[in-house]
Amino acid sequence: MIEVENLRFTYDSVEALRGISFRIKPGEICGYLGPNGAGKSTTVKSIVGILQPRVGSIRIGGHDLFEDPIGAKRLIGYVPENAAAFSLLTAREYLELVGDLYEVPATTLRSRIDQLLHNFGLGECAHRRIDTFSKGQRQKAVLAAALVHDPQVLILDEPLTGLDANAARTVKELVVGMAAQQRTILFCSHVLEVVERICHRVIVLNRGEIVADAPTHDLIRMSKARNLESVFHELTMPDRDDDSARQLLAALGPGSGQGGHGQADGKGVRPG
């Protein structure tokens, strides 16, 4: 379980988190959403122990993150927004290092690494250095590293970045399967269609405050359009109308950006 109570964090004089509280129980996939600068990354980095807020508390599986950081962090698998790995290691060496840090028994670790490399399609490049990987391959290696110690709590910050359709499907199925095994999952993504499809519950953050926390289907029913994108817009941009894109196009002017190969007719672009 993840328990966050009255979390506050300030960068210089900017209050990034303004006393947020929530709990995510085992077996629950909770989508954590917000526009850029809302405080999502600050929340995530606080939960995994990268940042230490001066106010508030965080408990992971009953362990106080600040009083028992090792006990709490042992339970967490974390995929950061920007895939970071030891790029001079091979994929197998990287997973071995992470497994050793979590003290996974050697026999278990070998078989688990083999399985992860196979399932993520990294078997053929297991002995290549990560700095030779594509963006998608690097993301797969980071995902595998987050799973190598069989975590009870999974923190995913934009986990589908750079993945092809097949790999993204594997990750979505994996997340749903882990929830069925009573793992606790915090899922941060700007891909609202995915959040809508797999998350049991959604928390929406705006300007450092929680503006919605409800089962996904309840939030969707709030919107006339009956989709999460519309709800998100209404909650985080209530003072702006839905015509922003059209107004921006009008401001750019007819033919703007077309390089002389076409012109705007108010409905689209006509080929020249």
C-alpha positions as CSV (number, residue, x, y, z in Angstrom):
1,M,0.0,0.0,0.0
2,I,1.0,3.6,-0.6
3,E,0.0,6.1,2.0
4,V,0.7,9.8,1.5
5,E,-0.4,12.3,4.2
6,N,-0.3,16.1,4.0
7,L,2.7,16.2,1.6
8,R,4.1,19.7,1.0
9,F,7.2,20.6,-1.1
10,T,8.6,24.0,-2.0
11,Y,11.2,24.9,-4.7
12,D,12.7,28.2,-3.6
13,S,9.5,30.2,-3.1
14,V,7.2,28.1,-5.3
15,E,4.9,25.6,-3.5
16,A,4.9,22.6,-5.8
17,L,2.8,20.4,-3.5
18,R,0.2,21.9,-1.2
19,G,-0.7,19.3,1.4
20,I,-1.8,16.4,-0.7
21,S,-3.0,13.1,0.8
22,F,-4.1,9.8,-0.7
23,R,-3.9,6.1,-0.2
24,I,-3.6,3.4,-2.9
25,K,-4.4,-0.1,-1.7
26,P,-3.1,-3.5,-2.9
27,G,-4.6,-4.7,-6.2
28,E,-5.4,-1.1,-7.3
29,I,-4.1,0.6,-10.4
30,C,-4.3,4.4,-9.7
31,G,-3.8,6.8,-12.5
32,Y,-2.0,10.0,-11.4
33,L,-2.6,12.9,-13.8
34,G,-2.0,16.6,-14.1
35,P,-0.8,19.2,-16.6
36,N,2.9,20.1,-16.8
37,G,4.1,21.7,-13.6
38,A,1.2,20.4,-11.5
39,G,3.5,18.5,-9.1
40,K,3.3,14.9,-10.5
41,S,7.0,14.4,-10.8
42,T,7.6,16.0,-7.4
43,T,5.1,13.6,-5.9
44,V,6.7,10.6,-7.6
45,K,10.2,11.5,-6.6
46,S,9.1,12.0,-3.0
47,I,7.4,8.6,-2.9
48,V,10.5,6.8,-4.2
49,G,12.8,8.8,-1.9
50,I,14.7,11.0,-4.3
51,L,13.2,14.1,-2.7
52,Q,12.5,14.6,1.0
53,P,9.6,17.0,1.7
54,R,9.9,18.9,4.9
55,V,6.2,18.4,5.7
56,G,4.1,15.3,5.5
57,S,4.6,11.5,5.7
58,I,4.9,8.6,3.2
59,R,4.4,5.0,4.1
60,I,5.1,2.1,1.7
61,G,3.7,-1.3,2.8
62,G,3.6,0.0,6.3
63,H,7.2,1.2,6.3
64,D,7.7,4.9,7.0
65,L,9.8,6.1,4.1
66,F,11.8,8.6,6.2
67,E,12.3,6.4,9.3
68,D,12.9,3.1,7.5
69,P,13.9,4.1,3.9
70,I,15.5,0.7,3.1
71,G,12.5,-1.3,4.2
72,A,10.2,1.0,2.1
73,K,12.4,1.0,-1.0
74,R,12.8,-2.7,-1.1
75,L,9.1,-2.9,-1.9
76,I,9.2,-0.4,-4.8
77,G,9.8,-0.9,-8.5
78,Y,10.3,2.5,-10.2
79,V,10.3,3.5,-13.8
80,P,11.3,7.2,-14.1
81,E,9.9,9.6,-16.7
82,N,13.3,9.8,-18.4
83,A,14.8,6.3,-18.8
84,A,18.1,6.3,-16.9
85,A,20.4,3.3,-16.9
86,F,24.1,2.5,-16.5
87,S,24.7,2.9,-20.2
88,L,28.2,1.4,-20.2
89,L,26.8,-2.0,-19.0
90,T,25.2,-4.6,-21.1
91,A,21.5,-5.2,-20.6
92,R,22.2,-8.4,-18.7
93,E,24.9,-6.8,-16.5
94,Y,22.5,-3.9,-15.7
95,L,19.8,-6.3,-14.5
96,E,22.4,-8.3,-12.6
97,L,23.6,-5.2,-10.8
98,V,20.0,-4.1,-9.9
99,G,19.2,-7.6,-8.7
100,D,22.3,-7.8,-6.6
101,L,21.5,-4.4,-5.0
102,Y,18.1,-5.8,-4.0
103,E,19.8,-9.0,-2.8
104,V,17.8,-11.3,-5.1
105,P,19.2,-14.9,-4.6
106,A,21.6,-15.8,-7.5
107,T,19.6,-18.7,-8.9
108,T,16.3,-16.8,-8.8
109,L,18.0,-13.8,-10.4
110,R,19.4,-15.7,-13.3
111,S,16.1,-17.3,-14.3
112,R,14.2,-14.0,-13.7
113,I,16.6,-12.0,-15.9
114,D,16.3,-14.6,-18.7
115,Q,12.5,-14.3,-18.5
116,L,12.5,-10.5,-18.5
117,L,14.9,-10.3,-21.4
118,H,12.8,-12.7,-23.4
119,N,9.4,-11.1,-22.6
120,F,10.7,-7.6,-23.4
121,G,12.3,-8.7,-26.7
122,L,15.8,-8.0,-25.5
123,G,17.2,-11.5,-25.7
124,E,19.2,-10.9,-28.9
125,C,20.8,-7.7,-27.5
126,A,21.3,-8.9,-23.9
127,H,25.1,-8.7,-24.3
128,R,25.2,-5.3,-26.0
129,R,26.0,-2.1,-24.1
130,I,22.9,0.0,-23.3
131,D,24.5,3.1,-24.9
132,T,24.0,1.3,-28.3
133,F,20.3,0.8,-27.7
134,S,17.4,2.6,-29.3
135,K,15.1,4.7,-27.1
136,G,12.6,1.9,-27.0
137,Q,15.1,-0.7,-26.1
138,R,16.5,1.5,-23.3
139,Q,13.0,1.9,-22.0
140,K,12.5,-1.9,-22.0
141,A,15.7,-2.3,-20.0
142,V,14.5,0.2,-17.4
143,L,11.2,-1.6,-17.2
144,A,12.9,-4.9,-16.7
145,A,15.1,-3.4,-14.0
146,A,12.0,-2.2,-12.1
147,L,10.7,-5.7,-12.1
148,V,13.8,-7.8,-11.4
149,H,13.3,-7.9,-7.6
150,D,9.5,-8.7,-7.9
151,P,8.3,-5.5,-6.3
152,Q,5.0,-5.2,-4.3
153,V,4.6,-1.6,-5.3
154,L,5.1,-0.3,-8.8
155,I,5.6,3.4,-9.6
156,L,5.4,4.0,-13.3
157,D,6.1,7.5,-14.7
158,E,5.3,7.6,-18.4
159,P,6.3,3.9,-18.8
160,L,5.1,3.7,-22.4
161,T,7.5,6.3,-23.7
162,G,9.4,5.1,-26.8
163,L,7.7,1.7,-26.9
164,D,6.3,0.2,-30.1
165,A,2.7,-1.0,-30.1
166,N,3.6,-4.6,-29.2
167,A,5.8,-3.7,-26.3
168,A,3.2,-1.2,-25.0
169,R,0.6,-3.9,-25.1
170,T,2.9,-6.2,-23.1
171,V,3.4,-3.5,-20.4
172,K,-0.3,-2.8,-20.1
173,E,-1.1,-6.5,-19.8
174,L,1.7,-6.8,-17.2
175,V,0.3,-3.9,-15.1
176,V,-3.2,-5.4,-15.1
177,G,-1.8,-8.8,-14.2
178,M,0.3,-7.5,-11.3
179,A,-2.7,-5.7,-9.9
180,A,-4.6,-9.0,-10.0
181,Q,-1.7,-10.4,-7.9
182,Q,-2.5,-7.6,-5.3
183,R,0.4,-5.4,-6.2
184,T,-0.1,-1.6,-5.7
185,I,0.4,0.5,-8.8
186,L,0.7,4.2,-9.3
187,F,0.5,4.9,-13.1
188,C,1.5,8.4,-14.3
189,S,0.8,9.1,-18.0
190,H,-0.3,11.7,-20.4
191,V,-1.8,9.0,-22.6
192,L,-5.3,9.3,-21.2
193,E,-6.8,6.6,-23.3
194,V,-4.5,4.1,-21.6
195,V,-5.3,5.5,-18.2
196,E,-9.0,5.3,-18.9
197,R,-8.7,1.6,-20.0
198,I,-6.5,0.1,-17.3
199,C,-6.8,2.3,-14.1
200,H,-9.4,1.5,-11.5
201,R,-9.1,5.0,-10.0
202,V,-7.8,8.4,-11.1
203,I,-6.3,11.2,-9.1
204,V,-6.0,14.6,-10.9
205,L,-3.5,17.1,-9.6
206,N,-3.5,20.8,-10.6
207,R,-1.2,23.5,-9.2
208,G,0.0,21.3,-6.4
209,E,-3.5,20.3,-5.2
210,I,-5.7,17.3,-5.8
211,V,-8.8,18.5,-7.7
212,A,-10.3,15.0,-8.2
213,D,-9.9,11.5,-6.7
214,A,-12.5,9.0,-7.8
215,P,-13.1,5.7,-9.6
216,T,-12.3,6.1,-13.3
217,H,-15.9,5.4,-14.5
218,D,-17.3,7.9,-12.0
219,L,-15.0,10.7,-13.4
220,I,-15.9,9.8,-16.9
221,R,-19.6,10.2,-16.1
222,M,-18.9,13.7,-15.1
223,S,-18.2,14.7,-18.7
224,K,-20.7,15.3,-21.4
225,A,-18.2,13.7,-23.8
226,R,-18.0,10.6,-21.6
227,N,-14.2,10.4,-21.8
228,L,-11.3,11.1,-19.5
229,E,-9.7,13.7,-21.8
230,S,-12.7,15.9,-21.5
231,V,-12.8,15.5,-17.7
232,F,-9.1,16.3,-17.5
233,H,-9.6,19.5,-19.5
234,E,-12.5,20.7,-17.4
235,L,-10.7,20.1,-14.1
236,T,-7.3,21.6,-15.1
237,M,-8.3,24.4,-17.6
238,P,-11.7,25.5,-16.4
239,D,-11.2,29.1,-17.6
240,R,-10.3,28.2,-21.2
241,D,-12.7,27.1,-23.8
242,D,-12.4,24.1,-26.1
243,D,-11.7,26.3,-29.1
244,S,-8.0,27.0,-28.2
245,A,-6.5,25.1,-31.2
246,R,-8.7,26.9,-33.7
247,Q,-7.9,30.2,-32.2
248,L,-4.2,29.4,-32.4
249,L,-4.4,28.4,-36.0
250,A,-6.3,31.7,-36.7
251,A,-3.6,33.6,-34.9
252,L,-0.9,32.0,-37.0
253,G,-2.6,33.2,-40.2
254,P,-3.6,31.5,-43.5
255,G,-0.8,29.3,-45.0
256,S,1.4,29.8,-42.0
257,G,4.0,27.1,-41.7
258,Q,3.1,25.5,-45.0
259,G,6.2,26.6,-46.8
260,G,4.2,27.7,-49.8
261,H,2.9,24.2,-50.6
262,G,-0.6,24.8,-49.4
263,Q,-3.0,27.2,-47.7
264,A,-5.4,27.0,-44.9
265,D,-9.1,27.3,-45.7
266,G,-10.4,27.3,-42.1
267,K,-11.1,23.6,-42.3
268,G,-7.8,22.1,-43.1
269,V,-4.9,22.4,-45.6
270,R,-5.5,22.2,-49.3
271,P,-2.6,20.9,-51.3
272,G,-1.1,23.4,-53.7
